[in-house]
């Protein structure tokens, strides 16, 4: 449906190229216009946050230090309240680089857990089925939509045949083989063209997105000798999948084969249980974890730093578990809650 400043989706198809009508949610089409409409938004491009400055007298952040990427000018901005949302890796890098006499190991890191418990989703091709049903029909528009099969393993109690905890979900793609799959076909002239016009079987592909357990040993940290062009220390990683993640991948392949056959696939192409490269899921999370106990966490339940009251971190670094779904809507919801709480605290003079 139409929304203020945004048209309803008209199913043109090439969603990955961007949405000219602003129909699907994005910062460009939704949140930035809303922020600009308040009259209180200043958006500064070509800027790199170097560090946050901690004032030991007040126990709060006093300034954010920024580098202009074009002029190399260094500058600082003051505020009562600071929200850090630079992505899991970016936010944690900034916190680690914001050292002081009070926080020698990184801002808000007396617990020592900053950078640890990193998670990502393992993903990979789990299976593909060819279907010969409905070959006399075709889809409308540029492409059919995909499907999502939510987690169904270990939902309420441990499945008897599962030798792992937690679970996974499937992201799927549906397509119809067309001429591009047969560009080397034999033939000539009108007969060849006519044969290429006839699409082939339907294809249903399944990719399992599996949960990663939080391990203290999976971490990011600042390099001692590698710096970027602005002199900011670069990040390094120590990360490996555990046995539980490997068993999840194997099960995702087995269950995909079972589901495709049950659905009536004429041919099932088996997937792979090989592990994806850590980071390939681009769902990094967990390096500034949330918790009630400041000894074992960086943030409280409102995304507020335990040790710095005017600092909130609202990207996925706060997550303590990975679930098996894309996390964007989750941290957007937590951000809205954190903002509501921060405004209350600010109005009551508690920040």
URPE-V515997 format. One record per residue. N is the residue number from 1. RES is the residue in one letter. BURIAL is I if it has 9 or more other ideal C-beta (glycine too) atoms within 8 Angstrom, else O. Layout:
n:N res:RES burial:BURIAL
n:N res:RES burial:BURIAL
This chain:
n:1 res:X burial:O
n:2 res:X burial:O
n:3 res:X burial:O
n:4 res:X burial:O
n:5 res:X burial:O
n:6 res:X burial:I
n:7 res:X burial:O
n:8 res:X burial:O
n:9 res:X burial:O
n:10 res:X burial:O
n:11 res:X burial:O
n:12 res:X burial:O
n:13 res:X burial:O
n:14 res:X burial:O
n:15 res:X burial:O
n:16 res:X burial:O
n:17 res:X burial:O
n:18 res:X burial:O
n:19 res:X burial:I
n:20 res:X burial:O
n:21 res:X burial:O
n:22 res:X burial:I
n:23 res:X burial:I
n:24 res:X burial:O
n:25 res:X burial:O
n:26 res:X burial:O
n:27 res:X burial:O
n:28 res:X burial:O
n:29 res:X burial:I
n:30 res:X burial:I
n:31 res:X burial:O
n:32 res:X burial:I
n:33 res:X burial:I
n:34 res:X burial:O
n:35 res:X burial:I
n:36 res:X burial:I
n:37 res:X burial:O
n:38 res:X burial:O
n:39 res:X burial:O
n:40 res:X burial:O
n:41 res:X burial:O
n:42 res:X burial:O
n:43 res:X burial:O
n:44 res:X burial:O
n:45 res:X burial:O
n:46 res:X burial:O
n:47 res:X burial:I
n:48 res:X burial:O
n:49 res:X burial:I
n:50 res:X burial:I
n:51 res:X burial:I
n:52 res:X burial:I
n:53 res:X burial:I
n:54 res:X burial:I
n:55 res:X burial:I
n:56 res:X burial:O
n:57 res:X burial:O
n:58 res:X burial:O
n:59 res:X burial:O
n:60 res:X burial:I
n:61 res:X burial:I
n:62 res:X burial:O
n:63 res:X burial:I
n:64 res:X burial:I
n:65 res:X burial:I
n:66 res:X burial:I
n:67 res:X burial:I
n:68 res:X burial:I
n:69 res:X burial:O
n:70 res:X burial:O
n:71 res:X burial:O
n:72 res:X burial:O
n:73 res:X burial:O
n:74 res:X burial:I
n:75 res:X burial:O
n:76 res:X burial:I
n:77 res:X burial:O
n:78 res:X burial:O
n:79 res:X burial:O
n:80 res:X burial:O
n:81 res:X burial:I
n:82 res:X burial:I
n:83 res:X burial:I
n:84 res:X burial:I
n:85 res:X burial:I
n:86 res:X burial:I
n:87 res:X burial:I
n:88 res:X burial:I
n:89 res:X burial:I
n:90 res:X burial:I
n:91 res:X burial:I
n:92 res:X burial:I
n:93 res:X burial:I
n:94 res:X burial:I
n:95 res:X burial:I
n:96 res:X burial:I
n:97 res:X burial:I
n:98 res:X burial:I
n:99 res:X burial:I
n:100 res:X burial:I
n:101 res:X burial:O
n:102 res:X burial:O
n:103 res:X burial:I
n:104 res:X burial:O
n:105 res:X burial:I
n:106 res:X burial:I
n:107 res:X burial:I
n:108 res:X burial:I
n:109 res:X burial:I
n:110 res:X burial:O
n:111 res:X burial:I
n:112 res:X burial:O
n:113 res:X burial:I
n:114 res:X burial:I
n:115 res:X burial:I
n:116 res:X burial:I
n:117 res:X burial:I
n:118 res:X burial:I
n:119 res:X burial:I
n:120 res:X burial:I
n:121 res:X burial:I
n:122 res:X burial:I
n:123 res:X burial:I
n:124 res:X burial:I
n:125 res:X burial:I
n:126 res:X burial:I
n:127 res:X burial:I
n:128 res:X burial:I
n:129 res:X burial:I
n:130 res:X burial:I
n:131 res:X burial:I
n:132 res:X burial:O
n:133 res:X burial:O
n:134 res:X burial:O
n:135 res:X burial:O
n:136 res:X burial:O
n:137 res:X burial:O
n:138 res:X burial:O
n:139 res:X burial:O
n:140 res:X burial:O
n:141 res:X burial:O
n:142 res:X burial:O
n:143 res:X burial:O
n:144 res:X burial:O
n:145 res:X burial:O
n:146 res:X burial:O
n:147 res:X burial:O
n:148 res:X burial:O
n:149 res:X burial:I
n:150 res:X burial:O
n:151 res:X burial:O
n:152 res:X burial:O
n:153 res:X burial:I
n:154 res:X burial:I
n:155 res:X burial:O
n:156 res:X burial:O
n:157 res:X burial:O
n:158 res:X burial:O
n:159 res:X burial:O
n:160 res:X burial:O
n:161 res:X burial:O
n:162 res:X burial:I
n:163 res:X burial:O
n:164 res:X burial:I
n:165 res:X burial:O
n:166 res:X burial:I
n:167 res:X burial:I
n:168 res:X burial:I
n:169 res:X burial:I
n:170 res:X burial:I
n:171 res:X burial:I
n:172 res:X burial:I
n:173 res:X burial:I
n:174 res:X burial:I
n:175 res:X burial:I
n:176 res:X burial:I
n:177 res:X burial:I
n:178 res:X burial:O
n:179 res:X burial:O
n:180 res:X burial:O
n:181 res:X burial:O
n:182 res:X burial:I
n:183 res:X burial:O
n:184 res:X burial:O
n:185 res:X burial:O
n:186 res:X burial:O
n:187 res:X burial:O
n:188 res:X burial:O
n:189 res:X burial:O
n:190 res:X burial:O
n:191 res:X burial:O
n:192 res:X burial:I
n:193 res:X burial:O
n:194 res:X burial:O
n:195 res:X burial:I
n:196 res:X burial:I
n:197 res:X burial:O
n:198 res:X burial:O
n:199 res:X burial:O
n:200 res:X burial:O
n:201 res:X burial:I
n:202 res:X burial:I
n:203 res:X burial:I
n:204 res:X burial:I
n:205 res:X burial:I
n:206 res:X burial:I
n:207 res:X burial:I
n:208 res:X burial:I
n:209 res:X burial:I
n:210 res:X burial:I
n:211 res:X burial:I
n:212 res:X burial:I
n:213 res:X burial:I
n:214 res:X burial:I
n:215 res:X burial:O
n:216 res:X burial:O
n:217 res:X burial:O
n:218 res:X burial:I
n:219 res:X burial:I
n:220 res:X burial:I
n:221 res:X burial:I
n:222 res:X burial:I
n:223 res:X burial:I
n:224 res:X burial:O
n:225 res:X burial:O
n:226 res:X burial:O
n:227 res:X burial:I
n:228 res:X burial:O
n:229 res:X burial:O
n:230 res:X burial:I
n:231 res:X burial:O
n:232 res:X burial:I
n:233 res:X burial:I
n:234 res:X burial:I
n:235 res:X burial:I
n:236 res:X burial:I
n:237 res:X burial:I
n:238 res:X burial:I
n:239 res:X burial:I
n:240 res:X burial:O
n:241 res:X burial:O
n:242 res:X burial:O
n:243 res:X burial:O
n:244 res:X burial:I
n:245 res:X burial:I
n:246 res:X burial:I
n:247 res:X burial:I
n:248 res:X burial:I
n:249 res:X burial:I
n:250 res:X burial:I
n:251 res:X burial:I
n:252 res:X burial:I
n:253 res:X burial:I
n:254 res:X burial:O
n:255 res:X burial:I
n:256 res:X burial:I
n:257 res:X burial:I
n:258 res:X burial:O
n:259 res:X burial:I
n:260 res:X burial:I
n:261 res:X burial:I
n:262 res:X burial:O
n:263 res:X burial:I
n:264 res:X burial:O
n:265 res:X burial:I
n:266 res:X burial:O
n:267 res:X burial:O
n:268 res:X burial:I
n:269 res:X burial:O
n:270 res:X burial:O
n:271 res:X burial:I
n:272 res:X burial:O
n:273 res:X burial:I
n:274 res:X burial:O
n:275 res:X burial:I
n:276 res:X burial:I
n:277 res:X burial:O
n:278 res:X burial:I
n:279 res:X burial:I
n:280 res:X burial:O
n:281 res:X burial:I
n:282 res:X burial:O
n:283 res:X burial:I
n:284 res:X burial:I
n:285 res:X burial:I
n:286 res:X burial:I
n:287 res:X burial:I
n:288 res:X burial:I
n:289 res:X burial:I
n:290 res:X burial:I
n:291 res:X burial:I
n:292 res:X burial:O
n:293 res:X burial:O
n:294 res:X burial:I
n:295 res:X burial:O
n:296 res:X burial:O
n:297 res:X burial:I
n:298 res:X burial:I
n:299 res:X burial:I
n:300 res:X burial:I
n:301 res:X burial:O
n:302 res:X burial:I
n:303 res:X burial:I
n:304 res:X burial:I
n:305 res:X burial:I
n:306 res:X burial:I
n:307 res:X burial:O
n:308 res:X burial:I
n:309 res:X burial:I
n:310 res:X burial:I
n:311 res:X burial:I
n:312 res:X burial:I
n:313 res:X burial:I
n:314 res:X burial:I
n:315 res:X burial:I
n:316 res:X burial:I
n:317 res:X burial:I
n:318 res:X burial:I
n:319 res:X burial:I
n:320 res:X burial:I
n:321 res:X burial:O
n:322 res:X burial:I
n:323 res:X burial:O
n:324 res:X burial:I
n:325 res:X burial:O
n:326 res:X burial:O
n:327 res:X burial:I
n:328 res:X burial:O
n:329 res:X burial:O
n:330 res:X burial:I
n:331 res:X burial:I
n:332 res:X burial:O
n:333 res:X burial:O
n:334 res:X burial:I
n:335 res:X burial:I
n:336 res:X burial:O
n:337 res:X burial:I
n:338 res:X burial:I
n:339 res:X burial:I
n:340 res:X burial:O
n:341 res:X burial:I
n:342 res:X burial:I
n:343 res:X burial:O
n:344 res:X burial:O
n:345 res:X burial:I
n:346 res:X burial:I
n:347 res:X burial:O
n:348 res:X burial:O
n:349 res:X burial:O
n:350 res:X burial:O
n:351 res:X burial:I
